[in-house]
Protein backbone atom coordinates (compact mmCIF):
# COMPACT_ATOMS: atom_id res chain seq x y z
CA UNK A 1 0.00 0.00 0.00
CA UNK A 2 1.05 3.60 -0.58
CA UNK A 3 0.67 4.48 3.09
CA UNK A 4 -0.24 8.13 2.60
CA UNK A 5 -3.48 10.07 2.65
CA UNK A 6 -4.58 10.93 -0.87
CA UNK A 7 -6.89 13.82 -1.69
CA UNK A 8 -8.63 13.99 -5.06
CA UNK A 9 -10.06 17.33 -6.15
CA UNK A 10 -12.57 16.69 -8.91
CA UNK A 11 -15.01 13.78 -8.98
CA UNK A 12 -15.67 13.64 -12.71
CA UNK A 13 -14.81 10.67 -14.93
CA UNK A 14 -11.06 10.70 -14.30
CA UNK A 15 -11.30 11.45 -10.59
CA UNK A 16 -13.80 8.64 -10.18
CA UNK A 17 -11.59 6.26 -12.19
CA UNK A 18 -8.58 7.10 -10.00
CA UNK A 19 -10.44 6.45 -6.76
CA UNK A 20 -11.84 3.16 -8.01
CA UNK A 21 -8.48 2.08 -9.42
CA UNK A 22 -6.64 2.79 -6.19
CA UNK A 23 -9.17 0.84 -4.16
CA UNK A 24 -9.36 -2.06 -6.62
CA UNK A 25 -5.57 -2.50 -6.48
CA UNK A 26 -5.57 -2.16 -2.67
CA UNK A 27 -3.04 0.66 -2.93
CA UNK A 28 -4.80 2.70 -0.27
CA UNK A 29 -7.46 2.17 2.38
CA UNK A 30 -10.86 3.82 1.96
CA UNK A 31 -10.35 5.95 5.05
CA UNK A 32 -7.14 7.35 3.53
CA UNK A 33 -8.87 8.76 0.44
CA UNK A 34 -10.51 12.18 0.63
CA UNK A 35 -12.50 13.67 -2.25
CA UNK A 36 -13.88 17.13 -3.04
CA UNK A 37 -15.83 18.65 -5.91
CA UNK A 38 -17.54 21.98 -6.51
CA UNK A 39 -20.65 19.96 -7.35
CA UNK A 40 -21.67 18.43 -4.03
CA UNK A 41 -23.91 15.84 -5.65
CA UNK A 42 -21.00 14.52 -7.71
CA UNK A 43 -18.80 14.25 -4.61
CA UNK A 44 -21.53 12.57 -2.58
CA UNK A 45 -22.25 10.06 -5.34
CA UNK A 46 -18.61 8.94 -5.49
CA UNK A 47 -18.43 8.87 -1.70
CA UNK A 48 -21.52 6.65 -1.54
CA UNK A 49 -20.44 4.18 -4.20
CA UNK A 50 -16.80 3.85 -3.10
CA UNK A 51 -16.91 4.35 0.67
CA UNK A 52 -14.17 7.00 0.72
CA UNK A 53 -14.35 10.22 2.74
CA UNK A 54 -15.86 13.44 1.44
CA UNK A 55 -14.45 16.87 2.17
CA UNK A 56 -16.53 20.01 2.50
CA UNK A 57 -13.90 22.13 0.75
CA UNK A 58 -10.72 21.99 -1.30
CA UNK A 59 -8.88 23.80 1.50
CA UNK A 60 -9.87 21.18 4.08
CA UNK A 61 -8.80 18.43 1.69
CA UNK A 62 -5.33 19.95 1.20
CA UNK A 63 -4.89 20.35 4.96
CA UNK A 64 -5.53 16.64 5.55
CA UNK A 65 -3.80 15.07 2.52
CA UNK A 66 -0.18 14.15 1.85
CA UNK A 67 -0.79 13.63 -1.86
CA UNK A 68 -3.17 15.98 -3.69
CA UNK A 69 -4.45 15.06 -7.14
CA UNK A 70 -5.95 17.89 -9.18
CA UNK A 71 -8.41 15.98 -11.38
CA UNK A 72 -10.05 19.09 -12.81
CA UNK A 73 -10.49 20.51 -16.30
CA UNK A 74 -7.88 22.96 -17.64
CA UNK A 75 -10.49 25.73 -17.55
CA UNK A 76 -10.91 25.20 -13.78
CA UNK A 77 -7.28 24.77 -12.72
CA UNK A 78 -6.52 28.48 -12.29
CA UNK A 79 -9.48 28.99 -9.96
CA UNK A 80 -8.55 25.94 -7.88
CA UNK A 81 -4.88 26.86 -7.61
CA UNK A 82 -5.62 30.47 -6.68
CA UNK A 83 -7.93 29.24 -3.93
CA UNK A 84 -5.22 26.93 -2.57
CA UNK A 85 -2.15 29.14 -3.08
CA UNK A 86 0.01 29.17 0.03
CA UNK A 87 -1.81 26.23 1.63
CA UNK A 88 0.33 23.41 0.27
CA UNK A 89 2.84 22.11 2.82
CA UNK A 90 6.52 21.22 2.32
CA UNK A 91 6.99 17.60 1.21
CA UNK A 92 3.41 17.34 -0.05
CA UNK A 93 3.02 15.90 -3.53
CA UNK A 94 0.73 17.73 -5.94
CA UNK A 95 -0.29 15.93 -9.14
CA UNK A 96 -2.16 17.61 -11.99
CA UNK A 97 -3.90 15.80 -14.84
CA UNK A 98 -5.15 18.99 -16.52
CA UNK A 99 -4.16 19.04 -20.20
CA UNK A 100 -1.76 21.80 -21.15
CA UNK A 101 -1.02 22.92 -17.58
CA UNK A 102 2.77 22.98 -17.10
CA UNK A 103 4.83 22.23 -14.03
CA UNK A 104 6.16 25.79 -14.12
CA UNK A 105 2.58 27.08 -13.99
CA UNK A 106 1.78 24.84 -11.02
CA UNK A 107 4.96 25.99 -9.30
CA UNK A 108 3.64 29.56 -9.09
CA UNK A 109 1.20 28.45 -6.39
CA UNK A 110 3.43 26.26 -4.18
CA UNK A 111 6.70 26.49 -2.27
CA UNK A 112 9.87 25.02 -3.74
CA UNK A 113 9.68 22.06 -1.32
CA UNK A 114 6.38 20.82 -2.72
CA UNK A 115 6.90 18.01 -5.23
CA UNK A 116 4.99 18.38 -8.48
CA UNK A 117 3.97 15.85 -11.10
CA UNK A 118 2.13 16.32 -14.35
CA UNK A 119 0.22 13.36 -15.77
CA UNK A 120 -1.70 12.80 -18.98
CA UNK A 121 -3.95 9.72 -18.65
CA UNK A 122 -6.54 8.89 -21.27
CA UNK A 123 -10.18 7.84 -21.23
CA UNK A 124 -9.60 4.04 -21.20
CA UNK A 125 -8.79 4.72 -17.54
CA UNK A 126 -12.52 4.22 -17.06
CA UNK A 127 -11.97 0.49 -17.71
CA UNK A 128 -8.42 0.29 -16.26
CA UNK A 129 -6.87 0.21 -19.73
CA UNK A 130 -5.27 3.66 -19.78
CA UNK A 131 -1.81 4.68 -20.75
CA UNK A 132 -0.58 7.62 -18.64
CA UNK A 133 2.46 9.78 -19.42
CA UNK A 134 4.17 11.35 -16.40
CA UNK A 135 6.84 13.98 -15.79
CA UNK A 136 8.10 15.54 -12.58
CA UNK A 137 9.52 18.67 -10.99
CA UNK A 138 13.14 18.57 -9.74
CA UNK A 139 11.86 18.64 -6.14
CA UNK A 140 10.21 15.25 -6.44
CA UNK A 141 12.18 12.46 -4.78
CA UNK A 142 12.66 9.04 -6.38
CA UNK A 143 10.42 7.40 -3.78
CA UNK A 144 7.71 9.97 -4.53
CA UNK A 145 8.04 9.32 -8.26
CA UNK A 146 7.48 5.65 -7.55
CA UNK A 147 4.27 6.51 -5.71
CA UNK A 148 3.04 8.61 -8.64
CA UNK A 149 3.71 5.70 -10.99
CA UNK A 150 1.88 3.33 -8.65
CA UNK A 151 -1.16 5.62 -8.43
CA UNK A 152 -1.55 5.85 -12.18
CA UNK A 153 -0.50 2.25 -12.68
CA UNK A 154 -3.84 1.44 -11.06
CA UNK A 155 -5.43 2.72 -14.29
CA UNK A 156 -3.24 0.83 -16.75
CA UNK A 157 0.25 1.45 -18.13
CA UNK A 158 2.58 4.33 -17.24
CA UNK A 159 5.38 5.88 -19.31
CA UNK A 160 7.83 8.57 -18.19
CA UNK A 161 8.66 11.41 -20.59
CA UNK A 162 10.31 14.81 -20.71
CA UNK A 163 7.77 17.57 -20.17
CA UNK A 164 8.65 19.12 -23.54
CA UNK A 165 6.92 16.12 -25.15
CA UNK A 166 3.72 16.32 -23.09
CA UNK A 167 1.76 18.27 -25.72
CA UNK A 168 2.59 15.55 -28.26
CA UNK A 169 1.44 12.89 -25.81
CA UNK A 170 -1.79 14.83 -25.29
CA UNK A 171 -2.39 14.82 -29.04
CA UNK A 172 -1.48 11.14 -29.53
CA UNK A 173 -2.84 9.25 -26.53
CA UNK A 174 -4.87 11.85 -24.65
CA UNK A 175 -7.05 12.67 -27.65
CA UNK A 176 -6.27 9.40 -29.43
CA UNK A 177 -9.21 7.29 -28.22
CA UNK A 178 -11.59 9.63 -30.09
CA UNK A 179 -9.67 8.98 -33.32
CA UNK A 180 -10.28 5.25 -32.98
CA UNK A 181 -13.91 5.73 -31.94
CA UNK A 182 -14.47 7.82 -35.06
CA UNK A 183 -13.00 5.09 -37.27
CA UNK A 184 -15.31 2.52 -35.66
CA UNK A 185 -18.26 4.83 -36.26
CA UNK A 186 -17.40 5.34 -39.92
CA UNK A 187 -16.89 1.63 -40.60
CA UNK A 188 -20.26 0.82 -39.07
CA UNK A 189 -22.03 3.62 -40.96
CA UNK A 190 -20.52 2.47 -44.25
CA UNK A 191 -21.62 -1.09 -43.51
CA UNK A 192 -25.20 0.15 -43.10
CA UNK A 193 -24.96 2.13 -46.36
CA UNK A 194 -23.92 -1.08 -48.11
CA UNK A 195 -26.87 -3.05 -46.77
CA UNK A 196 -25.96 -4.40 -43.33
CA UNK A 197 -28.31 -3.93 -40.40
CA UNK A 198 -27.12 -1.42 -37.83
CA UNK A 199 -26.79 -4.14 -35.21
CA UNK A 200 -24.59 -6.34 -37.38
CA UNK A 201 -22.53 -3.39 -38.69
CA UNK A 202 -21.82 -2.21 -35.15
CA UNK A 203 -20.89 -5.70 -34.03
CA UNK A 204 -18.53 -6.20 -36.95
CA UNK A 205 -16.81 -2.84 -36.49
CA UNK A 206 -16.47 -3.13 -32.71
CA UNK A 207 -15.19 -6.70 -32.65
CA UNK A 208 -12.79 -6.00 -35.51
CA UNK A 209 -11.34 -3.06 -33.55
CA UNK A 210 -11.06 -5.13 -30.37
CA UNK A 211 -9.45 -8.12 -32.05
CA UNK A 212 -7.07 -6.00 -34.10
CA UNK A 213 -5.84 -4.03 -31.09
CA UNK A 214 -5.21 -7.23 -29.16
CA UNK A 215 -3.27 -8.68 -32.09
CA UNK A 216 -1.16 -5.51 -32.29
CA UNK A 217 -0.36 -5.70 -28.57
CA UNK A 218 0.57 -9.39 -28.79
CA UNK A 219 2.74 -8.66 -31.83
CA UNK A 220 4.69 -6.10 -29.83
CA UNK A 221 3.59 -3.24 -32.07
CA UNK A 222 4.73 -4.86 -35.34
CA UNK A 223 1.78 -3.45 -37.26
CA UNK A 224 3.56 -3.62 -40.61
CA UNK A 225 3.88 -7.37 -40.20
CA UNK A 226 0.21 -7.65 -39.28
CA UNK A 227 -0.85 -5.55 -42.28
CA UNK A 228 1.14 -7.82 -44.58
CA UNK A 229 -0.57 -10.86 -43.08
CA UNK A 230 -4.01 -9.44 -43.89
CA UNK A 231 -3.21 -7.84 -47.25
CA UNK A 232 -2.58 -10.66 -49.69
CA UNK A 233 -1.23 -9.62 -53.08
CA UNK A 234 -3.97 -8.53 -55.47
CA UNK A 235 -6.65 -8.97 -52.81
CA UNK A 236 -9.41 -6.85 -51.28
CA UNK A 237 -7.34 -5.41 -48.44
CA UNK A 238 -4.62 -4.30 -50.82
CA UNK A 239 -7.23 -2.50 -52.91
CA UNK A 240 -8.43 -0.60 -49.84
CA UNK A 241 -4.90 0.24 -48.67
CA UNK A 242 -4.12 1.64 -52.12
CA UNK A 243 -6.97 4.14 -51.71
CA UNK A 244 -5.71 5.15 -48.25
CA UNK A 245 -2.29 5.81 -49.75
CA UNK A 246 -3.70 7.77 -52.67
CA UNK A 247 -5.81 9.89 -50.32
CA UNK A 248 -2.73 10.48 -48.13
CA UNK A 249 -4.31 9.14 -44.97
CA UNK A 250 -1.12 9.64 -42.98
CA UNK A 251 -1.14 13.34 -43.85
CA UNK A 252 -4.72 13.62 -42.58
CA UNK A 253 -3.65 12.04 -39.28
CA UNK A 254 -0.63 14.34 -39.17
CA UNK A 255 -2.75 17.44 -39.57
CA UNK A 256 -5.20 16.26 -36.91
CA UNK A 257 -2.45 15.52 -34.38
CA UNK A 258 -0.79 18.86 -35.14
CA UNK A 259 -4.09 20.64 -34.44
CA UNK A 260 -4.50 18.84 -31.12
CA UNK A 261 -0.90 19.56 -30.12
CA UNK A 262 -1.27 23.23 -31.03
CA UNK A 263 -4.38 23.45 -28.87
CA UNK A 264 -2.53 21.86 -25.97
CA UNK A 265 0.20 24.49 -26.32
CA UNK A 266 -2.42 27.24 -26.35
CA UNK A 267 -3.82 25.88 -23.09
CA UNK A 268 -0.37 26.03 -21.53
CA UNK A 269 0.20 29.57 -22.74
CA UNK A 270 3.00 28.41 -25.00
Legacy VTK file of the C-alpha trace (Angstrom):
# vtk DataFile Version 3.0
C-alpha trace
ASCII
DATASET POLYDATA
POINTS 270 float
0.000 0.000 0.000
1.050 3.597 -0.580
0.667 4.479 3.089
-0.239 8.134 2.597
-3.482 10.066 2.651
-4.576 10.931 -0.873
-6.891 13.823 -1.686
-8.631 13.991 -5.056
-10.064 17.333 -6.150
-12.574 16.691 -8.912
-15.007 13.784 -8.982
-15.668 13.640 -12.712
-14.809 10.667 -14.927
-11.063 10.696 -14.295
-11.296 11.452 -10.586
-13.795 8.636 -10.177
-11.588 6.258 -12.188
-8.584 7.097 -9.995
-10.442 6.454 -6.762
-11.843 3.157 -8.011
-8.483 2.081 -9.425
-6.638 2.794 -6.186
-9.171 0.841 -4.160
-9.364 -2.056 -6.618
-5.570 -2.499 -6.479
-5.565 -2.163 -2.665
-3.043 0.661 -2.927
-4.804 2.700 -0.275
-7.463 2.166 2.382
-10.858 3.820 1.959
-10.345 5.948 5.055
-7.136 7.350 3.534
-8.871 8.758 0.443
-10.505 12.176 0.628
-12.502 13.675 -2.247
-13.882 17.131 -3.044
-15.832 18.646 -5.911
-17.542 21.976 -6.511
-20.653 19.960 -7.346
-21.670 18.433 -4.025
-23.909 15.840 -5.651
-21.004 14.523 -7.708
-18.795 14.255 -4.614
-21.531 12.575 -2.583
-22.253 10.056 -5.336
-18.613 8.939 -5.495
-18.434 8.867 -1.700
-21.516 6.654 -1.540
-20.442 4.180 -4.205
-16.805 3.846 -3.097
-16.912 4.351 0.674
-14.167 7.004 0.723
-14.348 10.221 2.742
-15.860 13.436 1.438
-14.448 16.873 2.172
-16.535 20.007 2.503
-13.904 22.131 0.746
-10.720 21.994 -1.300
-8.884 23.796 1.503
-9.873 21.184 4.075
-8.796 18.425 1.691
-5.330 19.949 1.197
-4.892 20.345 4.962
-5.532 16.636 5.546
-3.797 15.071 2.521
-0.176 14.150 1.847
-0.793 13.630 -1.862
-3.165 15.985 -3.688
-4.448 15.060 -7.142
-5.950 17.892 -9.183
-8.410 15.982 -11.379
-10.048 19.095 -12.814
-10.490 20.511 -16.305
-7.879 22.964 -17.640
-10.490 25.732 -17.551
-10.912 25.205 -13.780
-7.282 24.771 -12.723
-6.519 28.482 -12.286
-9.477 28.989 -9.958
-8.554 25.943 -7.877
-4.881 26.859 -7.608
-5.617 30.475 -6.684
-7.931 29.237 -3.929
-5.219 26.934 -2.566
-2.150 29.145 -3.078
0.011 29.171 0.032
-1.814 26.228 1.631
0.333 23.406 0.267
2.835 22.113 2.822
6.518 21.216 2.321
6.990 17.600 1.209
3.412 17.339 -0.053
3.023 15.895 -3.533
0.728 17.730 -5.940
-0.291 15.934 -9.138
-2.156 17.608 -11.990
-3.902 15.796 -14.841
-5.151 18.987 -16.519
-4.161 19.036 -20.200
-1.755 21.795 -21.150
-1.017 22.916 -17.583
2.768 22.980 -17.105
4.826 22.230 -14.033
6.159 25.786 -14.124
2.578 27.077 -13.991
1.777 24.842 -11.019
4.962 25.993 -9.296
3.636 29.559 -9.088
1.199 28.445 -6.387
3.434 26.259 -4.183
6.697 26.487 -2.268
9.874 25.023 -3.736
9.681 22.064 -1.324
6.384 20.820 -2.722
6.900 18.008 -5.229
4.990 18.378 -8.477
3.968 15.846 -11.099
2.130 16.315 -14.350
0.224 13.356 -15.765
-1.705 12.799 -18.978
-3.947 9.720 -18.647
-6.542 8.892 -21.271
-10.177 7.842 -21.227
-9.605 4.039 -21.197
-8.793 4.720 -17.536
-12.519 4.215 -17.065
-11.967 0.488 -17.713
-8.421 0.292 -16.256
-6.870 0.208 -19.725
-5.275 3.664 -19.779
-1.807 4.684 -20.751
-0.577 7.619 -18.639
2.455 9.775 -19.420
4.172 11.348 -16.397
6.841 13.983 -15.786
8.101 15.538 -12.575
9.519 18.674 -10.989
13.138 18.566 -9.744
11.864 18.639 -6.143
10.207 15.249 -6.438
12.178 12.462 -4.781
12.662 9.043 -6.376
10.418 7.399 -3.780
7.710 9.965 -4.528
8.038 9.324 -8.255
7.475 5.651 -7.553
4.272 6.514 -5.712
3.042 8.606 -8.644
3.712 5.705 -10.993
1.879 3.330 -8.654
-1.161 5.622 -8.429
-1.550 5.847 -12.184
-0.496 2.252 -12.684
-3.838 1.440 -11.058
-5.429 2.724 -14.286
-3.239 0.828 -16.755
0.252 1.452 -18.134
2.580 4.332 -17.243
5.381 5.884 -19.305
7.831 8.575 -18.188
8.662 11.409 -20.595
10.305 14.807 -20.708
7.775 17.570 -20.165
8.648 19.119 -23.539
6.917 16.116 -25.149
3.720 16.318 -23.093
1.763 18.268 -25.723
2.591 15.555 -28.257
1.439 12.886 -25.805
-1.788 14.827 -25.287
-2.394 14.817 -29.035
-1.478 11.137 -29.525
-2.839 9.248 -26.527
-4.875 11.847 -24.646
-7.055 12.666 -27.652
-6.266 9.405 -29.429
-9.207 7.290 -28.216
-11.591 9.625 -30.089
-9.672 8.976 -33.318
-10.283 5.252 -32.978
-13.908 5.735 -31.939
-14.469 7.819 -35.062
-12.997 5.087 -37.271
-15.310 2.516 -35.662
-18.261 4.835 -36.257
-17.396 5.335 -39.917
-16.889 1.630 -40.595
-20.262 0.815 -39.066
-22.029 3.619 -40.964
-20.517 2.474 -44.248
-21.620 -1.088 -43.508
-25.204 0.152 -43.103
-24.962 2.132 -46.357
-23.917 -1.075 -48.110
-26.868 -3.052 -46.769
-25.960 -4.401 -43.331
-28.308 -3.930 -40.404
-27.120 -1.425 -37.826
-26.791 -4.144 -35.209
-24.587 -6.336 -37.384
-22.533 -3.389 -38.693
-21.818 -2.206 -35.152
-20.894 -5.696 -34.028
-18.525 -6.201 -36.951
-16.808 -2.841 -36.495
-16.469 -3.133 -32.710
-15.191 -6.696 -32.647
-12.791 -6.001 -35.505
-11.345 -3.063 -33.549
-11.063 -5.126 -30.369
-9.452 -8.125 -32.051
-7.071 -6.000 -34.100
-5.842 -4.028 -31.089
-5.210 -7.229 -29.162
-3.268 -8.677 -32.088
-1.161 -5.507 -32.288
-0.360 -5.700 -28.568
0.569 -9.390 -28.790
2.741 -8.659 -31.829
4.687 -6.096 -29.829
3.587 -3.243 -32.074
4.733 -4.857 -35.341
1.781 -3.445 -37.263
3.558 -3.617 -40.610
3.877 -7.369 -40.200
0.206 -7.648 -39.280
-0.848 -5.552 -42.280
1.139 -7.818 -44.578
-0.572 -10.864 -43.081
-4.008 -9.443 -43.887
-3.208 -7.838 -47.245
-2.584 -10.658 -49.686
-1.231 -9.622 -53.075
-3.966 -8.525 -55.467
-6.649 -8.967 -52.809
-9.412 -6.847 -51.277
-7.336 -5.410 -48.441
-4.618 -4.304 -50.821
-7.229 -2.497 -52.906
-8.432 -0.602 -49.845
-4.905 0.244 -48.673
-4.119 1.641 -52.120
-6.973 4.140 -51.713
-5.711 5.149 -48.247
-2.291 5.808 -49.752
-3.695 7.770 -52.671
-5.815 9.886 -50.322
-2.731 10.476 -48.133
-4.315 9.135 -44.969
-1.117 9.640 -42.980
-1.143 13.335 -43.851
-4.717 13.615 -42.581
-3.654 12.043 -39.275
-0.627 14.336 -39.168
-2.753 17.444 -39.567
-5.201 16.258 -36.909
-2.454 15.518 -34.383
-0.792 18.856 -35.135
-4.090 20.638 -34.444
-4.499 18.844 -31.117
-0.904 19.562 -30.122
-1.269 23.228 -31.031
-4.381 23.449 -28.874
-2.527 21.856 -25.966
0.202 24.486 -26.320
-2.415 27.238 -26.346
-3.819 25.881 -23.088
-0.369 26.029 -21.531
0.203 29.573 -22.736
3.001 28.408 -24.996
LINES 1 271
270 0 1 2 3 4 5 6 7 8 9 10 11 12 13 14 15 16 17 18 19 20 21 22 23 24 25 26 27 28 29 30 31 32 33 34 35 36 37 38 39 40 41 42 43 44 45 46 47 48 49 50 51 52 53 54 55 56 57 58 59 60 61 62 63 64 65 66 67 68 69 70 71 72 73 74 75 76 77 78 79 80 81 82 83 84 85 86 87 88 89 90 91 92 93 94 95 96 97 98 99 100 101 102 103 104 105 106 107 108 109 110 111 112 113 114 115 116 117 118 119 120 121 122 123 124 125 126 127 128 129 130 131 132 133 134 135 136 137 138 139 140 141 142 143 144 145 146 147 148 149 150 151 152 153 154 155 156 157 158 159 160 161 162 163 164 165 166 167 168 169 170 171 172 173 174 175 176 177 178 179 180 181 182 183 184 185 186 187 188 189 190 191 192 193 194 195 196 197 198 199 200 201 202 203 204 205 206 207 208 209 210 211 212 213 214 215 216 217 218 219 220 221 222 223 224 225 226 227 228 229 230 231 232 233 234 235 236 237 238 239 240 241 242 243 244 245 246 247 248 249 250 251 252 253 254 255 256 257 258 259 260 261 262 263 264 265 266 267 268 269
